[in-house]
Amino acid sequence: MILMVDLSVRSAADRFASQSLTLRGVPFTPLASRIVVLGAGLMGPGIAQVFAEAGFQVDLCDVSSAALARGMATLRDSVALKVELELIDEASAQTSLAHVHPCDDSDGAIRRAALVVEAVTENREIKSEIYARVFRLGEPQTVIWSNTSTLNVFDLAAPEFVDRLLVAHWFAPPQILPLVEVVQRDTAQDRLREESVALLRALGKTPVVLDKFIPGSVINRLLRALGREAFDMIESGVISIENLDAAVRTSLAPRMQVLGLMQRYDFTGLNLSLRNLGDRDIIDAPVNLSPALLSDRVARGDLGVTTGRGFYDYQGRSTSLLQRERDRRLWQAVQRLSNLVLDPQPI
């Protein structure tokens, strides 16, 4: 089930003003509803930015003052990049930044929140403790969205709280990429799911609803399968890292943007696709949960962008500089592809 985003040129704030949105039946508006984002790491600042640009007051919280400072710096850089790319003007940028409040008192923030977005580390104990606090401190109608990518968070919350809990899994960088995977525990939560989908659409996102929970959701599981084949081919000497990336960028990426995954089979022909799947000359990569291509690099501390070297050598460039260049290219791609990204209709 896919629900398309509103492609009008109106701002997110304008879209909210023109709709009657609710969460658990309570009116949900930028003027009356406050947002709390718990976790100022990889995802939190970008999620806070999306809500702030829609006119909401947002408390961005983290237990680490250093992480909170880094998160706010990331947020300021992200908004400045939009000004540089002429996606927003300086006045709008300053207004959005003024809507985000760094917060080291998450209890106080939870008490005044209509929506809590949980974007903390994938740790069962930490998430369970957060849900218990929201249930204890929040208003009876306070909703929590978990940004989990793997955990069955519905088993971590008290049974009487589950009807207020929803997985809304964003993708990095969340202020740019439209997709949010939405999943609920069961169909008894239809109303919350539908309200959350409407809210995400008003934020300019493309919510995709999963019919049931599965660890890793959809996209991460597809990436896991792709990774197994990629690591195996590189380790087997079939292709270099650089050439594999070039092949993907010049074939899979543009074609998938137009056809997705399943419609590509229709254009290939289902009979040929069935034959290809049964081709005995093609042997699938073995399941290897610790490929040397990854484990060797991790062992020597080459973790990627954060350490300056992973599969590529980043020549001493800082993490913030590399992220900024990534975001610049992603914004350009999203703008140029327009409706193919924001409204992915089948042919």
URFEN-V971405 format. One record per residue. PSI is psi in degrees with one decimal (none if undefined). Layout:
psi
PSI
PSI
This chain:
psi
124.7
138.5
126.2
151.8
150.3
119.4
11.6
163.3
-1.3
149.6
165.2
-38.3
-40.5
-39.2
-40.3
-40.2
-27.1
0.3
158.8
86.2
147.8
159.5
121.4
37.3
-5.6
131.8
136.7
105.4
154.6
-31.4
-30.9
-17.3
126.6
144.4
141.5
127.8
117.0
113.7
115.3
30.7
-124.5
-41.0
-34.5
-49.6
-40.6
-39.2
-42.9
-40.1
-42.5
-46.5
-40.6
-40.1
-20.9
-0.9
2.7
148.5
126.5
129.3
116.5
114.8
148.0
148.2
-17.8
121.9
-34.3
-43.1
-38.4
-41.6
-41.9
-39.5
-41.8
-36.5
-40.9
-42.6
-45.5
-40.6
-39.8
-43.4
-39.4
-36.6
-38.7
-35.8
-45.1
-37.0
2.0
33.1
-26.6
164.4
172.1
-37.5
-43.1
-38.5
-46.2
-36.2
-44.9
-44.7
-36.4
-18.7
-10.9
125.6
114.3
136.5
124.6
6.8
77.6
-27.8
-47.4
-38.8
-41.6
-38.1
-29.9
10.4
140.3
-32.6
128.9
123.0
112.8
113.7
45.4
179.0
154.8
73.6
120.8
-43.5
-42.3
-45.8
-42.1
-41.2
-37.9
-45.4
-38.6
-39.5
-41.6
-40.9
-35.8
-39.0
-29.5
167.5
158.9
-22.5
2.1
130.2
147.7
128.5
128.1
134.2
20.0
145.6
-13.0
-32.7
143.6
84.8
-18.7
-23.0
-7.1
-8.2
152.5
143.5
-36.4
-6.8
-15.5
-30.7
-6.0
6.4
134.4
142.7
123.3
94.6
109.0
169.7
139.2
134.8
126.7
-22.4
-9.2
-51.5
133.4
-28.7
135.7
120.2
128.2
130.0
143.5
170.1
-45.7
175.1
-8.7
-15.5
21.1
-41.9
-47.2
-40.5
-47.2
-39.9
-41.5
-39.4
-44.5
-39.6
-44.3
-39.7
-40.5
-27.2
-4.3
15.6
165.3
94.6
134.1
124.6
126.6
141.0
-19.2
160.6
140.5
134.2
130.2
-9.0
-145.4
-58.1
-41.9
-33.2
-39.1
-41.8
-35.3
-44.0
-43.0
-40.8
-40.5
-46.8
-43.0
-48.8
-40.9
-43.2
-40.1
-45.8
-27.0
-1.2
17.0
-39.9
154.9
164.1
-47.3
-42.5
-31.9
-45.3
-40.4
-39.5
-42.2
-44.4
-28.8
9.4
-71.1
-46.4
-54.9
-36.2
-41.8
-31.3
-32.3
-41.8
-10.7
-150.8
-49.5
-36.4
-23.5
-35.8
-38.1
-39.3
-29.7
-35.7
122.9
-30.6
-43.5
-36.9
-40.9
-41.6
-41.5
-39.7
-29.6
6.1
113.6
-13.6
-16.6
114.0
123.0
150.3
142.2
156.1
111.5
107.5
-1.4
65.2
142.2
-30.6
-33.2
-51.3
-37.0
-41.1
-41.7
-42.0
-33.7
6.2
13.1
89.4
-1.4
-145.5
-39.6
-26.1
-0.1
-6.1
136.5
-109.8
-21.9
155.4
118.7
12.6
39.5
3.5
144.7
159.1
-43.3
-37.9
-42.0
-42.0
-37.6
-41.5
-38.8
-47.9
-37.7
-46.7
-37.0
-43.4
-42.6
-41.3
-46.0
-43.1
-42.3
-36.1
-21.5
-115.7
-21.7
-27.2
-46.1
-22.4
72.0
73.5
140.7
155.4
none
